[in-house]
């Protein structure tokens, strides 16, 4: 769907994911043209496959790297982030943030939370040592267009309603995790017009307030049900290696505000005007990439 010349331009501004350049591996049988892997298989590959030489990614203030992984049966690239930076404050165009964190750990937490919510919009992230450093590794998306570039080129999705519902869902998720860096380079669109969210290193703030309540418009019915089911013991079990108690408490407080907002909207407008059913694949982990 996306022209090769277009892909090459997008790669220059990629943050973590991009086109892999099919010609370089056309004759290698160990490619991702084999049957799609399950969640567990993708995660295991990222954790155990041999990591080839790392190379720089042209964009990204956290100095992300890219490497080809090979387990002897297949190859797939991975994005690698080792950023683990804490500062008393950080000032950007959006203002000054206190107790600033930019951590690779939040990538893994974002993926694990997406699985809890059964939301198939985040490619796999795992924890792994790389060159003696702890890091997050993510499945490299083979073919995509950055959302910012899509907007610049005025490329319209074939199904606007489906597209809008995906966007509403990404907004709910980013409000839930307090993603302070949900910029247009962190949304990848594959040829089937599926949106994939990446790069959560500046998320999971301890704040109990929503960053942008106006971003909430409509919600996927299953996502809202899964939000209601979140509780501290569950989040501690699944996310505690990557989030502390204050960050988990902040997440649950934001969850409460999101659920309350949609409950009010349903009461005022009716369920049909607020909730929708987002199509899902069999497993919420990037199956289909």
Secondary structure by P-SEA (a helix, b strand, c coil): cccaaaaaaaaaacccccccccccccccccccccccccaaaaaaaaacccccbbbbccccccbbbbbbbbcccccbbbbbbccccccccccccccccccccccaaaaaaaaaaaaaaccccccbbbbbbcccbbbbbcccccbbbbaaaaaaaccccccaaaaaaaaaaaaaaaaaacccccccccbbbccccbbbbcccccccccccccccccccccccaaaaaaaaaccaaaaaacccccccaaaaaaaaaaaaaaaaaaaaaaacccccccccccccccccccccc
